Amino acid sequence: RGPSIEVREGGDYAVTVTDARGCSAISDVRRIVMHPLPRPVITARGPLSFCEGDSVVLDAGKGFVSYAWSNGATTRDLVVRRAGSYAVRVTGEGGCAASTDAVDVQVRPVPVAAVLQRLDTLIAAPAGRYQWLRDGRPLTGQTGRMLIVERDGAYAVRTDNEEGCSAVSRSVPIRFAAATIELPSLRAAAGDTVDIALRLTASKGLRDAGADTLLAVLPVKKKSMRVISGGTLLSDAEDNEVIHISGRVRRGEKTLAVLRVVIAQQRGSIPLELASVRWLNGLVRSRLLDGKIRLQ
């Protein structure tokens, strides 16, 4: 008994007071409503550990009057893109409030995915693992850092790291021009000076590709001819002889280069078969047509 009481249960409360003369009176009834304390729990709609660029939604639950997240947000759902600890304080009916335990979010780094192009060769930035793509589809077996391109398409590389994250580079569009290069069929005798013309008989897209300079490699029989001009005679480690011929595309002309030689072989024939043609400043797919020198 006293002037005040501590109420722990809901209900109707009144008080009777008695004065010194024994007179009593009863107060009006006061109804006390007890509201339950909120019990918020954060539910993650997705993994709490993810790669950069992804996100997770944290749900504080329904049925509360207001929400106050640790990062300042005031919505029920919180979209998280950054690592950190997240908690929420909710207010229920009657102004009762409670806070959740913190939830830790981990954001894992993604690898670098970048491509350097050098003509028909693509080189990826250093990463843990590689998978090359053409037109968005994986190329079977192409899992090295470098790729030599042989077909038209849009090329990219997907890289993976030890964190289990991946990234895809920007696409590199590659289009090949086309050229048909022909060597002549000639007749000559030992001691003759012969001009061997390297001719462009057909082409497509050379100008758009910026391709106008090439290096052709012509294998020859040892001591079958002597170079005067238009090429360089070289010997490899096995003493095989090749002639390097530099050619150039000129508007309105079919001749790329002229190799002038003196025939040293006495009889038979000398095949003119290019081993390779490398364009120095463009992507070109070359078709090579062989020739021959028939000795008289």
Sequence and secondary structure as in RCSB ss.txt:
>XXXX:A:sequence
RGPSIEVREGGDYAVTVTDARGCSAISDVRRIVMHPLPRPVITARGPLSFCEGDSVVLDAGKGFVSYAWSNGATT
RDLVVRRAGSYAVRVTGEGGCAASTDAVDVQVRPVPVAAVLQRLDTLIAAPAGRYQWLRDGRPLTGQTGRMLIVE
RDGAYAVRTDNEEGCSAVSRSVPIRFAAATIELPSLRAAAGDTVDIALRLTASKGLRDAGADTLLAVLPVKKKSM
RVISGGTLLSDAEDNEVIHISGRVRRGEKTLAVLRVVIAQQRGSIPLELASVRWLNGLVRSRLLDGKIRLQ
>XXXX:A:secstr
  S     S EEE  EEE TTS EEE   EEE          EEES SEEETT  EEEE  SS SEEEETTS  S
SEEEE S EEE EEEE GGG EEE   EEEEEE      EEEETTEEEE S SEEEEEETTEE TT  SSEEE  
S EEEEEEEE TTS EEE   EEE  EEEEEE  EEEE TT EEEEEEEEEEEESHHHHT  EEEEEEEE TTSE
EEEESSEEEE TTS EEEEEEEE  TT  EEEEEEEEE   SSEEEE  SEEEESSS EEEEEE EEEEE 
